[in-house]
Amino acid sequence: MEPKQLFVWINRLKWPLVVIGAIVLLGLLGYLTILFGGRFVVDEEDLVLPAATIVETTDGSEIGKIYDEYRLPVLIEEVPEHVENAFLAIEDHRFYDHAGVDFKSVSRAVFRDIATMEKAEGGSTITQQLAKNLFLHNEKTWMRKTKEVMAAIYLERNFSKKKILEYYLNEIYFAHGVYGVGAAAEFYFSKSVDELSITEGALLAALSKAPNTYSPLIDPDKAKDRRDLVLQQMSQFNMLETEEMLQLQGKTLGVDQKNEEEVPWFDSYVDLAIKEAEEKYQLSLAELKRGGYRIVVNVDETAQQIAYEKFQEAENFPESLPGAQGAFVLMDHKTGEIAAAIGGRDFQAGDLNRLLLPKQPGSTIKPIAVYGPAMMLDKYQPYSLLVDKKQSYGDYTATNYDDSYQGEVSMYEAIMRSKNAPAVWLLDEIGISYSKRYLKKMGIDLSDQGLAIALGGLEEGISPLKLGEAYSSFANQGKMATGYTIDRIHDRSDAVAYQAEPENIEVFSAQTAWNMVRMLERAVAGGTAAPGEYAGALAGKTGSTQHPFAEGQVKDAWFAGFTPQYATVLWMGYDQVDEEHYLTKGSESPTILAKAILADWSKEQDLGNEFEQPKHVKDVEKPIELPVISDLKAEFNLGGFSLIRGKLSWTASPDDRVVYQIYRVSGGQDQKIGEVKGKGQYQIKRASLFRDTTYYVVPYNPLTNRKGNASNHAKLSLDF
């Protein structure tokens, strides 16, 4: 061919060649984009599927779930082959043969679209469905299908087929808020996925296309038809024999849902655990809702239910108007494990948890802010005498609730009778800053500076949980336990991610703690904490606060105490403070209710009948109550070396520790002539028959060095 002709042909072919080259280049670029562009579509963070966090007891009983999507992820190894086959048969039987996109299925789908003259979904592999659901979030743009293919290819290049199938089975929605085969197996059949039968697996596979349409709880007939179709597909692809298929199609759906009992009594406890997880382990609520943790908690199911049910009984709450609230905590005072926690009478998830809400503690603060710290000084012990007078300290005046005063009173009696004046006087003696140092050891950091601290008149108050922790120090030889609900937390692989470490803080000496045990035990036996019935060993203190707007009424009422194993606090009051909302009774109400809870629980668990005295501490004697003597008699007796004796007799106290001091009235000046201990008689060795002599007896308390009231006078004389 001549050069001129060649040039003409080249000119003629130039543009077609350019076009063809451009097409080839664009095709190559498109191919490379589809092949490698998936990395820009796939966000591997989305492969970490949200999973429910389960809250359970130490014996494995489930008490709560925390989630946005209820999903219990399973490993592909846990899924039986027949369950896997059911999903493959109905959704993608060539799953193990294609590379993410099944071009045969796509071709069939295109042909179907053309034949029906409408866009019909179809042709998507399991990998494509996974890609669409995880990364495209129902995107409807014209590029969606391309992105889906890109993402599917990326998944196939970077993950094994088994892993992709595992992601898919855990991602699927199964209606009724249930995601993944693990949760679906539990929801529909009350079993784990590895226990699913062929028909059960087929029913779950039937739901994958349109869960709300084929749910057996919505339309059982449609569900069965779809399940039978899955079984037919399994037979068609040689996953089932025809005879077995027909037999299985003849079975009912076999749905077996657990009748999940409403257990509202755990709501408060679970809420407390959620807050603890955030504060102590930095696990936010959002993380718990997606993280798939297993939180093992220390709750005692029986105690928790008993407390909740008692809180539902309106007669236990002395309310002016409906709506009085309460909080209750029960914790092991050695370990800090919280056995029961009630944050409100009708508590629901997200409500205000009153266990954590500071309230005015009233007289329950006296042992931890005044008497405990005072006994850490050598100067003060249970029978030390305190000033019991109405007196002012600057602008602040301390008064007893009954406005009666004894002048002096032992610490023991001041605690037992919950006297205010001695507590304020003692706080003034030991110093506010000294008291606050002990409170700070117990995690109670007050900004208050006044003597009102002694009576619980605080700016912010103390939460019931914090008060329970403080009281644990008395029952635990001076060491305060930090309360906690969570024993341990497992991550989604079931490894222990967090483990509780019980913490004890030394606050008081063992002797001071034991002194307080004995005094608070007496307060329950015969003091302000006596109301109510409980047969076991119990020590405790009551408290109440005056209502600021309703004169003579109560705003907060408390009982704080402990058994040989558990510290417990119960608070009552209203959330709103106004003149119409007040308690019509004081601390006797929470005391009665706390004892009722303990009494019912003690039927199921031994709570102890006595406190065990530590070997290295001295016991505290019970108080001595001095008798009033009004029957003193004097008479002569004959006998002995002096021949004539006088005899004084009176009715003695049953307490043989009482000392009786004998006085003779002589010349206007009384003279002590002797004493006896524990007896109701005294011998006068030298008595005159010819002179009348008058005597009287004064009871004396050797524990407090206090005298009682003098007896009647008795005259020793001869009457003819």
C-alpha positions in Angstrom: 0.0 0.0 0.0 1.3 3.4 -1.0 2.1 5.8 1.8 -0.6 8.1 0.8 -3.2 5.4 1.0 -1.8 4.3 4.4 -2.2 7.8 5.7 -5.8 7.9 4.6 -6.6 4.6 6.4 -4.9 5.9 9.5 -7.0 9.0 9.5 -10.1 7.0 9.0 -9.2 4.6 11.9 -7.8 7.2 14.3 -11.0 8.2 16.1 -12.5 4.7 16.3 -9.2 3.6 17.8 -9.3 6.4 20.3 -12.8 5.6 21.3 -12.0 1.9 21.6 -8.9 2.7 23.6 -10.9 5.0 25.8 -13.5 2.4 26.4 -10.9 -0.2 27.2 -9.2 2.2 29.6 -12.4 3.2 31.2 -13.4 -0.4 31.5 -10.1 -1.2 33.1 -10.4 1.7 35.5 -13.9 0.7 36.3 -12.8 -2.9 36.9 -10.0 -1.7 39.1 -12.3 0.6 41.0 -14.8 -2.2 41.6 -12.0 -4.5 42.5 -10.1 -2.2 44.9 -12.6 0.5 45.7 -14.4 -1.5 48.3 -11.9 -0.2 51.0 -13.5 3.2 50.6 -17.0 1.8 51.2 -16.2 -0.7 54.0 -15.8 0.7 57.4 -14.5 -2.2 59.5 -15.9 -0.6 62.7 -19.3 -1.5 61.4 -18.3 -5.2 61.4 -18.2 -5.0 65.2 -22.0 -5.5 65.6 -23.8 -3.9 68.5 -24.6 -6.6 71.1 -26.7 -6.6 74.2 -25.1 -6.5 77.6 -26.6 -9.1 80.0 -26.8 -8.5 83.7 -26.8 -11.7 85.8 -26.4 -12.9 89.3 -23.4 -14.9 90.5 -25.4 -18.1 90.1 -26.2 -17.3 86.5 -29.7 -16.0 86.7 -30.4 -13.2 84.2 -31.9 -10.1 85.8 -31.5 -7.4 83.1 -30.5 -6.6 79.5 -29.0 -3.3 78.2 -29.2 -2.7 74.5 -30.3 -0.7 71.5 -30.4 -3.7 69.3 -31.1 -7.0 71.1 -28.3 -9.2 69.7 -26.4 -12.1 71.3 -23.5 -12.7 68.9 -22.5 -16.3 68.2 -19.4 -17.9 66.5 -20.0 -19.7 63.3 -18.7 -22.8 65.0 -21.7 -22.7 67.3 -24.1 -22.7 64.4 -25.2 -26.3 63.4 -24.6 -27.2 59.8 -28.3 -27.7 59.1 -29.0 -24.1 60.3 -26.3 -22.8 58.0 -27.7 -24.8 55.1 -31.2 -23.4 55.7 -30.0 -19.8 55.2 -27.8 -20.8 52.2 -30.7 -22.7 50.6 -33.1 -19.8 50.7 -30.7 -16.9 50.3 -27.6 -17.9 48.4 -27.0 -21.6 47.6 -23.9 -20.7 45.6 -22.3 -18.8 48.5 -19.2 -21.0 48.6 -18.7 -20.9 44.8 -18.8 -17.1 44.0 -16.4 -14.3 44.9 -19.0 -12.0 46.4 -21.1 -11.4 43.3 -23.1 -14.2 41.7 -23.2 -13.2 38.0 -25.6 -16.0 37.2 -28.1 -14.7 39.8 -27.6 -11.2 38.6 -28.3 -12.2 35.0 -31.5 -13.9 36.1 -32.5 -10.9 38.0 -31.9 -8.6 35.0 -33.9 -10.9 32.8 -36.7 -10.9 35.4 -36.7 -7.1 35.5 -37.0 -6.9 31.7 -39.7 -9.5 31.6 -41.8 -7.9 34.3 -41.0 -4.3 33.1 -40.3 -3.3 36.7 -37.4 -3.1 39.1 -37.4 -6.3 41.1 -34.9 -6.9 43.9 -32.9 -10.0 43.5 -29.5 -11.3 42.6 -27.8 -10.2 45.8 -25.6 -12.7 47.4 -25.3 -13.1 51.2 -22.1 -11.0 51.0 -23.8 -8.3 49.1 -26.7 -8.3 51.6 -24.2 -8.0 54.4 -22.4 -5.1 52.6 -25.7 -3.3 52.0 -27.0 -3.7 55.6 -23.7 -2.7 57.2 -22.2 0.0 55.1 -24.9 1.5 52.8 -27.7 1.9 55.4 -30.5 1.7 52.9 -28.8 4.2 50.6 -31.0 4.7 47.4 -28.6 6.5 45.1 -27.8 5.3 41.6 -24.4 4.2 42.8 -25.7 2.0 45.6 -25.5 -1.2 43.7 -22.0 -0.4 42.5 -20.9 0.3 46.0 -22.6 -2.9 47.2 -20.6 -4.9 44.7 -17.4 -3.1 45.6 -18.0 -3.7 49.3 -18.9 -7.4 48.7 -15.7 -8.0 46.7 -13.7 -6.3 49.4 -15.2 -8.6 52.1 -14.5 -11.7 50.0 -10.9 -10.6 49.5 -10.3 -9.9 53.2 -12.4 -12.4 55.1 -13.0 -16.1 54.9 -16.4 -17.4 53.8 -17.1 -18.7 57.3 -16.4 -15.3 58.8 -18.6 -13.5 56.3 -21.4 -16.0 57.0 -20.9 -15.4 60.8 -21.2 -11.7 60.3 -24.4 -12.2 58.2 -26.1 -14.6 60.7 -25.4 -12.2 63.5 -26.5 -9.1 61.6 -30.0 -10.3 60.3 -33.1 -8.8 61.8 -35.7 -11.3 63.0 -38.6 -9.0 63.9 -39.8 -7.9 67.4 -36.5 -6.1 68.1 -34.4 -9.2 67.8 -31.2 -9.3 65.8 -29.0 -12.3 64.9 -29.6 -16.0 65.2 -28.3 -16.2 68.8 -31.0 -13.8 70.1 -33.6 -15.3 67.7 -33.0 -18.8 68.9 -33.6 -17.6 72.5 -36.6 -15.5 71.6 -38.5 -17.9 69.4 -37.5 -21.3 70.9 -36.0 -20.5 74.3 -32.8 -22.3 73.5 -29.2 -21.6 72.3 -28.4 -21.7 68.6 -26.5 -24.9 68.8 -29.6 -26.6 70.1 -31.8 -25.7 67.1 -33.5 -28.4 65.1 -33.7 -28.5 61.3 -37.3 -27.1 61.3 -36.4 -24.4 63.8 -33.4 -23.4 61.7 -35.5 -23.3 58.6 -38.1 -21.1 60.3 -35.4 -18.6 61.3 -34.1 -18.7 57.7 -37.6 -18.0 56.5 -37.7 -14.8 58.4 -34.6 -13.3 56.7 -36.3 -12.0 53.6 -39.2 -10.2 55.4 -39.2 -10.7 59.1 -42.3 -8.7 59.9 -44.3 -10.6 57.2 -43.1 -14.1 58.1 -43.0 -13.8 61.8 -44.8 -16.8 63.4 -46.1 -14.4 66.0 -47.7 -12.2 63.4 -48.9 -14.6 60.7 -48.3 -18.3 61.5 -49.7 -19.5 58.2 -47.3 -17.4 56.1 -44.5 -18.4 58.4 -45.2 -22.1 57.9 -45.5 -21.7 54.1 -42.2 -19.8 54.0 -40.5 -22.4 56.3 -41.7 -25.2 54.1 -40.3 -23.4 51.1 -36.9 -23.3 52.9 -37.1 -27.0 53.5 -38.0 -27.5 49.8 -35.0 -25.5 48.8 -32.8 -27.5 51.1 -34.0 -30.7 49.4 -33.5 -29.2 45.9 -29.9 -28.5 46.7 -29.3 -31.9 48.2 -29.1 -30.8 51.8 -32.2 -32.9 52.7 -33.6 -36.2 51.4 -37.0 -35.8 49.8 -38.6 -38.1 52.3 -37.1 -36.2 55.2 -38.3 -32.9 53.7 -41.9 -34.1 53.5 -41.7 -35.4 57.1 -40.4 -32.0 58.3 -42.9 -30.0 56.4 -45.6 -31.9 58.3 -44.4 -30.5 61.6 -45.9 -27.5 63.3 -43.8 -24.4 63.8 -42.8 -25.4 67.4 -42.5 -21.8 68.7 -41.6 -22.0 72.4 -41.3 -18.6 73.9 -40.3 -18.2 77.5 -42.9 -16.6 79.6 -40.7 -13.8 80.8 -42.0 -12.8 84.2 -42.0 -9.1 84.9 -39.3 -8.5 87.5 -39.4 -4.8 88.2 -37.7 -5.3 91.6 -34.4 -5.6 89.8 -34.6 -2.2 88.0 -33.1 -0.2 90.8 -30.2 -2.7 91.2 -29.5 -2.8 87.5 -29.5 1.0 87.3 -27.0 1.2 90.2 -24.8 -1.3 88.4 -24.9 0.8 85.2 -23.8 3.9 87.1 -21.1 1.9 88.8 -19.8 0.6 85.5 -19.5 4.1 84.2 -17.9 5.6 87.4 -15.7 2.8 88.3 -14.8 1.1 85.0 -15.4 4.0 82.5 -18.0 2.0 80.6 -20.7 4.5 79.4 -24.3 3.5 78.9 -23.8 3.8 75.1 -20.9 1.3 75.3 -22.9 -1.1 77.4 -25.8 -1.0 74.9 -23.4 -2.1 72.1 -20.5 -3.8 73.8 -22.0 -7.2 74.5 -20.7 -7.5 78.0 -21.8 -9.9 80.7 -22.1 -8.1 84.0 -22.2 -10.4 87.1 -23.6 -8.7 90.1 -23.9 -9.4 93.8 -27.6 -9.1 94.2 -29.5 -11.5 96.5 -32.6 -12.2 94.5 -34.7 -13.0 97.6 -33.7 -9.9 99.6 -34.2 -7.7 96.5 -37.7 -9.0 95.8 -38.8 -8.8 99.5 -37.6 -5.2 99.8 -39.3 -4.2 96.6 -42.6 -5.8 97.6 -42.5 -4.2 101.0 -42.0 -0.8 99.3 -45.2 -1.4 97.3 -47.3 -1.6 100.4 -48.8 1.9 100.9 -49.4 1.3 104.7 -45.6 1.3 105.2 -45.3 4.9 104.2 -46.8 7.6 106.4 -47.6 10.0 103.6 -49.7 13.2 103.7 -50.4 12.8 100.0 -49.7 9.8 97.6 -46.1 9.8 96.3 -43.9 9.4 99.3 -40.7 7.8 98.2 -38.0 5.7 99.8 -34.6 4.1 99.3 -33.1 1.0 100.8 -29.7 -0.6 100.7 -28.3 -3.9 102.2 -24.6 -4.5 101.9 -22.1 -7.0 103.3 -20.2 -4.9 105.7 -17.0 -6.9 105.3 -16.8 -7.1 101.5 -19.0 -4.2 100.4 -21.1 -6.5 98.2 -24.5 -4.9 97.8 -27.2 -7.6 98.3 -30.2 -5.4 97.8 -30.8 -1.9 96.5 -34.1 0.0 96.1 -33.8 3.4 94.5 -37.5 4.3 94.7 -40.9 2.7 95.3 -41.9 2.6 91.6 -38.5 2.8 90.1 -38.1 2.4 86.3 -35.0 2.5 84.2 -33.8 6.1 83.8 -35.5 7.3 87.0 -33.8 9.2 89.7 -32.0 6.7 91.9 -32.6 7.9 95.4 -29.9 5.7 96.9 -27.4 8.1 95.4 -29.3 11.3 96.2 -28.0 13.3 99.3 -30.6 13.8 102.0 -30.5 15.4 105.4 -29.5 12.4 107.6 -30.9 13.7 111.0 -29.6 11.9 114.0 -28.2 9.0 112.0 -25.1 11.2 111.6 -24.4 11.3 115.4 -22.5 8.0 115.6 -20.2 8.7 112.6 -19.7 12.5 113.1 -19.7 12.8 117.0 -19.6 9.7 119.1 -17.3 7.5 117.0 -14.7 10.3 116.6 -15.0 11.2 120.3 -14.3 7.7 121.5 -11.0 7.8 119.4 -9.9 10.2 122.1 -8.9 8.7 125.5 -11.2 11.2 127.2 -14.5 9.8 126.1 -15.9 6.3 126.5 -19.5 4.8 126.5 -20.1 5.9 130.1 -18.5 9.2 130.0 -20.9 11.9 131.2 -22.0 14.6 128.7 -23.7 17.8 129.4 -27.4 17.6 128.7 -28.7 21.2 128.9 -30.4 23.5 126.6 -27.8 26.0 125.7 -26.7 28.3 122.9 -23.5 28.4 121.0 -23.5 31.8 119.4 -26.6 32.0 117.2 -27.2 28.2 117.4 -29.2 26.6 120.2 -29.3 22.9 120.7 -32.6 21.4 122.1 -33.8 17.9 122.8 -36.8 16.7 120.8 -38.9 16.5 124.0 -37.4 19.6 125.5 -36.4 17.7 128.7 -32.9 17.7 130.1 -31.0 15.7 132.8 -28.1 18.0 133.3 -25.7 15.1 132.7 -26.1 11.9 130.8 -23.8 9.1 129.7 -22.9 8.8 126.1 -24.6 5.4 126.1 -27.9 6.9 127.1 -27.5 9.9 124.9 -27.2 7.5 121.9 -30.0 5.2 123.0 -32.4 8.1 123.6 -31.1 10.1 120.6 -30.6 13.2 122.7 -29.6 16.3 120.7 -28.1 18.6 123.4 -25.3 16.2 124.4 -24.4 15.5 120.8 -24.0 19.2 120.0 -22.1 19.8 123.3 -19.7 16.9 122.5 -19.1 18.1 118.9 -18.2 21.5 120.3 -15.8 19.8 122.7 -14.0 17.7 120.2 -14.0 20.3 117.4 -15.8 20.5 114.1 -12.6 20.1 112.0 -11.6 17.0 114.0 -15.1 15.5 113.3 -14.9 16.3 109.6 -11.6 14.5 109.3 -13.3 11.3 110.3 -16.2 12.0 108.0 -13.8 12.5 105.1 -12.2 9.1 105.8 -15.7 7.7 105.1 -16.0 9.6 101.8 -18.3 12.2 103.3 -16.7 15.6 102.5 -18.8 18.3 104.0 -18.6 22.0 103.3 -20.6 22.7 106.5 -18.9 24.5 109.4 -21.5 24.7 112.1 -22.5 22.6 115.1 -25.7 21.7 113.3 -23.5 18.9 111.8 -24.1 17.0 115.0 -27.8 16.7 114.2 -27.5 16.2 110.5 -28.4 19.8 109.5 -26.2 19.8 106.4 -26.1 21.9 103.3 -26.2 19.0 100.9 -26.8 15.9 103.0 -25.6 12.3 102.7 -26.9 9.6 100.3 -28.4 6.4 101.8 -25.6 4.4 100.1 -22.9 6.5 101.6 -24.5 6.3 105.0 -24.6 2.5 104.7 -20.9 2.4 103.9 -20.2 4.6 107.0 -22.2 2.4 109.3 -20.3 -0.7 108.0 -17.2 0.6 109.8 -18.9 -0.2 113.2 -19.8 -3.7 112.3 -16.4 -4.5 110.7 -14.1 -3.6 113.6 -13.6 0.0 112.5 -12.9 -0.8 108.8 -15.4 0.8 106.3 -16.4 -1.3 103.3 -16.9 0.5 100.0 -20.2 -0.7 98.5 -20.3 -2.2 95.0 -22.9 -4.1 92.9 -20.6 -5.5 90.2 -18.5 -8.6 91.0 -17.0 -8.9 87.5 -17.5 -7.9 83.9 -16.9 -10.2 80.9 -16.3 -8.9 77.4 -18.0 -10.2 74.3 -15.4 -13.0 74.1 -16.3 -14.0 77.7 -12.9 -13.0 79.0 -13.0 -11.2 82.4 -12.4 -7.6 81.6 -13.0 -6.1 85.0 -12.9 -7.8 88.5 -14.0 -6.1 91.7 -11.4 -5.6 94.3 -13.1 -5.1 97.8 -11.8 -2.1 99.6 -11.7 -1.6 103.3 -10.8 1.8 104.8 -9.7 1.9 108.4 -11.7 4.6 110.2 -12.1 3.7 113.8 -10.3 1.4 116.2 -11.7 -2.0 116.9 -12.6 -1.0 120.4 -14.4 2.1 119.3 -16.3 0.1 116.7 -17.3 -2.5 119.3 -18.4 0.2 121.8 -20.7 1.5 119.1 -22.0 -2.0 118.3 -23.1 -2.5 121.9 -24.7 1.0 122.2 -26.5 0.8 118.9 -27.7 -2.7 119.7 -29.2 -1.3 122.9 -30.9 1.5 120.9 -32.7 -1.2 119.0 -33.6 -3.2 122.0 -35.0 -0.4 124.1 -34.2 3.0 122.6 -35.5 5.1 119.7 -35.0 2.2 117.3 -37.2 -0.2 119.3 -40.3 -0.1 117.0 -40.9 -3.0 114.8 -40.3 -6.8 115.0 -37.1 -8.6 114.3 -35.8 -11.5 116.3 -32.2 -11.5 115.0 -29.2 -9.4 116.2 -29.6 -5.8 115.0 -27.9 -2.6 116.0 -28.9 0.8 114.6 -29.8 4.4 114.9 -32.9 6.4 113.9 -33.1 9.9 112.4 -35.6 12.4 111.2 -35.6 16.0 110.1 -38.2 18.8 110.6 -40.2 19.9 107.6 -39.4 23.5 106.6 -42.9 24.4 105.5 -45.2 22.1 107.5 -44.8 22.8 111.2 -44.4 19.8 113.4 -44.2 17.4 110.5 -41.3 15.3 109.2 -39.3 15.8 105.9 -36.9 12.9 106.1 -37.1 9.7 108.2 -34.2 7.2 108.6 -33.1 3.9 110.0 -29.4 3.1 109.7 -27.9 0.0 111.2 -26.4 -3.5 110.7 -26.8 -7.2 111.5 -23.8 -9.4 112.2 -23.2 -9.6 108.4 -25.0 -6.7 106.7 -25.2 -2.9 106.9 -28.6 -1.5 106.0 -30.1 2.0 105.6 -33.7 2.9 104.8 -34.8 6.5 104.0 -38.3 7.8 103.5 -39.5 11.2 102.2 -40.8 13.1 99.2 -38.9 14.3 96.1 -40.7 17.6 96.3 -40.6 19.8 99.4 -43.6 21.9 100.0 -46.2 22.5 102.6 -48.5 19.7 101.3 -45.9 17.0 101.1 -44.7 15.6 104.4 -44.4 12.4 106.4 -47.1 12.1 109.1 -44.8 9.9 111.3 -41.1 10.0 112.1 -38.3 7.5 112.2 -40.4 4.7 113.6 -41.7 4.1 110.1 -38.4 3.3 108.3 -37.4 1.4 111.4 -40.5 -0.8 111.3 -40.1 -1.3 107.5 -36.4 -2.2 107.7 -37.1 -4.8 110.4 -39.9 -6.2 108.4 -37.6 -6.7 105.4 -35.0 -8.3 107.5 -37.5 -10.5 109.3 -38.8 -11.9 106.0 -35.4 -12.4 104.6 -34.2 -14.2 107.7 -36.7 -16.9 106.9 -34.6 -17.7 103.9 -31.1 -16.9 105.2 -29.5 -17.0 108.6 -28.7 -13.4 109.5 -27.2 -14.1 112.9 -28.6 -14.0 116.4 -25.7 -12.3 118.1 -22.7 -10.1 117.4 -19.4 -11.8 117.8 -17.1 -9.9 120.1 -13.6 -9.6 118.8 -11.0 -11.3 121.1 -8.8 -8.2 121.5 -11.5 -5.7 122.7 -13.2 -5.1 126.0 -16.9 -5.6 126.2 -19.3 -2.8 127.1 -21.5 -3.4 130.1 -25.2 -2.8 129.7 -26.5 0.4 131.2 -27.5 0.4 134.8 -30.9 1.9 135.6 -31.0 3.2 139.1 -34.1 2.3 141.1 -36.4 4.6 142.9 -36.6 3.4 146.5 -39.7 4.2 148.4 -40.1 1.3 150.9 -37.0 1.7 153.1 -37.7 0.2 156.6 -35.6 0.2 159.8 -35.9 -2.3 162.7 -33.9 -3.8 165.6 -32.4 -7.3 165.6 -30.9 -9.0 168.6 -27.7 -11.1 168.4 -24.1 -11.0 167.7 -21.3 -9.6 169.9 -23.0 -6.2 170.3 -26.3 -8.0 171.2 -28.4 -5.2 169.6 -28.3 -4.5 165.9 -30.3 -2.3 163.5 -31.4 -3.6 160.1 -32.3 -1.5 157.1 -34.2 -3.2 154.2 -35.7 -2.1 150.9 -36.6 -3.6 147.5 -33.4 -3.9 145.5 -33.1 -3.6 141.7 -32.8 -6.9 139.8 -29.5 -5.5 138.5 -27.0 -6.7 141.1 -24.5 -4.1 139.9 -26.3 -1.3 141.7 -24.5 0.0 144.7 -26.6 1.3 147.7 -25.0 4.0 149.8 -26.3 4.3 153.4 -26.7 7.7 155.0 -27.5 8.6 158.6 -29.2 11.9 159.4 -27.4 13.3 162.4 -27.4 16.9 163.7 -28.6 18.4 160.5 -25.7 16.9 158.6 -26.0 13.6 156.7 -23.2 11.1 157.1 -22.5 8.2 154.8 -22.0 5.2 157.1 -21.6 2.4 154.5 -22.7 0.8 151.3 -23.8 -2.6 149.9 -23.8 -3.9 146.3 -26.7 -5.7 144.8 -28.6 -6.3 148.0 -31.6 -4.8 149.6 -30.5 -4.8 153.3 -27.9 -3.3 155.5 -26.9 -4.2 159.1 -26.3 -1.4 161.6 -23.8 -2.9 164.1 -24.1 -0.4 166.9 -27.6 0.7 167.4 -28.9 2.5 170.5 -32.2 1.5 172.0 -32.5 4.8 173.7 -32.0 7.2 170.8 -34.0 7.5 167.6 -31.9 7.5 164.5 -33.0 8.3 160.9 -31.5 6.7 157.8 -31.9 6.8 154.0 -30.4 5.0 151.0 -29.1 6.5 147.8 -28.6 4.1 144.7 -25.3 4.7 142.9 -24.2 3.8 139.4 -20.6 2.6 139.3 -20.4 2.8 135.5 -21.2 6.6 135.3 -20.3 7.5 138.9 -23.7 9.0 139.2 -26.1 8.9 142.2 -29.8 8.4 142.0 -32.6 9.9 144.1 -32.5 9.4 147.8 -35.0 6.9 149.3 -37.6 7.7 151.9 -36.4 8.3 155.4 -36.7 5.4 157.9 -36.4 5.9 161.7 -34.8 3.3 163.9 -36.6 3.4 167.3 -38.3 1.3 169.9 -42.1 1.5 169.9 -43.8 0.5 173.1 
